[in-house]
Structures are given as structure tokens and as C-alpha cells.
Amino acid sequence: MIKMIKGTYGRVVDGTVEAMTSRSAPFSLSEAREAELIAAGVAEKVEAPAKADTYGNMKMTELRKAAAALGVDASAAKNKKEVIALIEAAQARAKTGEATEE
């Protein structure tokens, strides 16, 4: 897992390019590609963040997209804490094999 420290890296996610910058959350690539970016001095190796840290660093728009990817409508959530709770509940249901409620 790496974190950008300089510049922008274009990461392809679901067919679209996502700009990864120093403000972005840590992300994973192949070991070889991570090593290249670290050697170039534009990224640094980091430990995987705890789940709460990952969501806490995301913007509300990103959280709503993450919720939608899990089949959860988070449009009525008033703050990040509520969206995170919806995401974590959906992930817990997915682990136990329950259907996602809408």
C-alpha cells in the first residue's frame, strides 16, 4: 500500500481514471508498480489504514459513491458518520450473506 507524496497518479477504477494525489487515501497497486513510484520519489510505503480511518478521510461524495456501490441509498444521510454507519452495516450484511435492505 502506498500514499502519494508528490504529483498525481492516474489510477483506473471501474474503467475511469481516478486522480490519486497527496490528499488521497492510501491505495494498492502491484508490488512492482508501487516500487517504481517509491523509487521515483512520488510515493511512500504505508501500512494499511484501519477501516474507520479509510472512511473518515473520504469526502461525503466519495462515501455516497462507496455506499451506492454496495447497493445502499445514502442520500438521506445528514453527515459522514451516518453514511459510514450505512456502509459498515451493508458490509456486515454482505459478510453474513444477508440481502441488502433499501
C-alpha positions as CSV (number, residue, x, y, z in Angstrom):
1,M,0.0,0.0,0.0
2,I,1.3,3.4,-0.9
3,K,0.5,7.1,-0.4
4,M,1.3,9.8,-2.9
5,I,3.6,12.5,-1.6
6,K,4.1,14.4,-4.9
7,G,2.2,14.9,-8.1
8,T,-0.8,12.9,-9.4
9,Y,-1.1,9.3,-10.3
10,G,-3.9,8.3,-12.7
11,R,-5.4,5.0,-11.3
12,V,-8.0,3.2,-13.4
13,V,-11.0,2.2,-11.3
14,D,-14.0,0.6,-12.9
15,G,-13.0,1.9,-16.3
16,T,-12.5,5.5,-15.3
17,V,-9.3,7.3,-14.3
18,E,-9.2,8.4,-10.7
19,A,-6.6,11.1,-9.8
20,M,-4.5,10.0,-6.8
21,T,-2.8,12.9,-5.0
22,S,-1.2,13.6,-1.7
23,R,-4.7,14.3,-0.4
24,S,-6.0,10.8,-1.5
25,A,-6.2,7.9,0.8
26,P,-3.5,5.2,0.6
27,F,-4.1,2.7,-2.2
28,S,-2.6,-0.6,-3.5
29,L,-1.0,-1.4,-6.9
30,S,1.2,-4.3,-8.0
31,E,4.4,-4.6,-5.9
32,A,6.5,-3.7,-9.0
33,R,4.4,-0.6,-9.7
34,E,4.5,0.6,-6.1
35,A,8.3,0.1,-6.1
36,E,8.6,2.2,-9.2
37,L,6.6,5.1,-7.7
38,I,8.5,4.9,-4.4
39,A,11.9,4.9,-6.3
40,A,10.7,7.9,-8.3
41,G,10.1,9.8,-5.1
42,V,6.5,10.4,-5.7
43,A,5.0,7.9,-3.2
44,E,5.9,6.3,0.1
45,K,5.1,2.9,1.5
46,V,2.4,3.0,4.3
47,E,0.6,0.4,6.4
48,A,-3.0,-0.4,5.5
49,P,-5.2,2.1,7.4
50,A,-7.9,0.9,9.8
51,K,-11.3,0.8,8.2
52,A,-12.6,3.7,10.2
53,D,-9.6,5.8,9.1
54,T,-10.2,5.0,5.5
55,Y,-13.8,6.2,5.6
56,G,-13.0,9.1,7.9
57,N,-10.6,10.5,5.3
58,M,-13.1,10.3,2.5
59,K,-15.3,13.2,1.3
60,M,-19.1,12.9,1.5
61,T,-19.4,12.4,-2.2
62,E,-16.9,9.6,-2.1
63,L,-18.7,8.0,0.8
64,R,-22.0,8.2,-1.0
65,K,-20.4,6.5,-4.1
66,A,-19.0,3.8,-1.8
67,A,-22.5,3.3,-0.3
68,A,-24.1,3.1,-3.8
69,A,-21.5,0.5,-4.9
70,L,-22.8,-1.6,-2.0
71,G,-26.4,-1.0,-3.1
72,V,-27.2,1.4,-0.3
73,D,-29.1,4.7,-0.8
74,A,-27.2,7.2,1.4
75,S,-28.9,10.3,0.0
76,A,-30.9,10.9,3.2
77,A,-27.8,10.7,5.5
78,K,-27.1,14.1,7.0
79,N,-23.4,13.6,7.8
80,K,-20.4,11.4,7.2
81,K,-20.9,9.4,10.4
82,E,-24.4,8.3,9.2
83,V,-23.0,7.3,5.7
84,I,-20.2,5.4,7.3
85,A,-22.6,3.5,9.5
86,L,-24.7,2.6,6.5
87,I,-21.6,1.3,4.6
88,E,-20.4,-0.7,7.6
89,A,-23.9,-2.2,8.1
90,A,-24.0,-3.2,4.4
91,Q,-20.6,-4.8,4.6
92,A,-21.6,-6.7,7.7
93,R,-24.7,-8.0,5.9
94,A,-22.6,-9.0,2.9
95,K,-20.3,-11.0,5.1
96,T,-23.2,-12.9,6.7
97,G,-24.9,-13.3,3.3
98,E,-28.0,-11.3,4.1
99,A,-29.7,-9.3,1.4
100,T,-29.1,-5.5,1.3
101,E,-32.0,-3.5,2.5
102,E,-33.0,-0.4,0.7
